[in-house]
Amino acid sequence: MNYGELDLEDKKDIGRLATWSVSSDKIDHGIELLWDNDLETYWQSDGPQPHLINMQFEKKMPVQQVSFYYDYKQDESYTPLGISIRGGTAYHDLKELVNVELEKQTGWVNISLEDSPGSGRPPKVFLLQMAILSNQLGGRDTHIRQLKLLSTREPLRTDNDQSPFISPVFLNHTMLR
């Protein structure tokens, strides 16, 4: 995990491919403010902790990094302290990927994900959940100013690449026996 600038090197934002939901929100501080690219706006939770942000994909997606903007100077007790990032195929099988405790900082928080510790591979998930477990100064509700889901950039195919649908391995499995 690092703080500072949004780390986009060799990554693409896949957040627009997800269907988003939250456990709660305040009027005029809804979920749509998580991806409006304005650091002055924020989603605000409303209710008991943990506060949940759920991101569901239509197909399994590799999520390499979760990045969000964090502003302790403006948000004080609304600033998250303890966060758990969970992934799985549905709500019933979510597995904790990362659990972090944040410092009193301002800037982008970049949390790298791995499907298993030390593997270096991003987990492929249908559902990613960010749970805010606690806030700075014992606050109840939370503010998140922006949230990005980043994945690895896939290499571009060239004309001389063999299509996977006409490879000998694929063709061996296309006949009925």
C-alpha positions, 0 to 999 in steps of 0.5 A: 500500500502506498499514499500519494498519486494515483498509480496507473502505470500499466493499469486500466480502470475497470470500475465502469464495468461493475454494478455498484451498491452501498450499504447506505448513503446520505442525501446528496452524497450518493454512490455516483460521487465515488466515480465522478472524478471530482475530489471535492465531492464524496460518498457519505455513509449513513448508519452503523459500521461496517460501511460496505461498497459492493462492486459486481461484474458480469464475468470474472475480472482480475482486480490488481489494485483498489485506489481511493482518495483519502483526505484526513484534513477535510474529513477528520472523523469521517476518514476511514481507519480500518478497511477490509477488501474482500473478493469472491463469486458472490456474497456467501463466499467472500474471502478477505484479500487485504486488511489495512489500517490507514494513517492520517494522510491526504492523497490517493491510497493504492492497495495492491491485491493478490489472489494469494500472498506472494503470488503476484497475480491479481484475484479474479472475482465476480464480486469485490467488496470494500468494508470500512470497519472503523473511522479515525477519531471514533467517527461513525459515518465515513467519506470516500472521495473517489474509488478506482478499480484497476486491472492489468492492461492486456497486451494487444494482439498482432496479426501474426498471433494465432487465434485461440479458436483455431489452435490445435489444442482447441480443435482437439476438443471440438468433436463429439465422441 
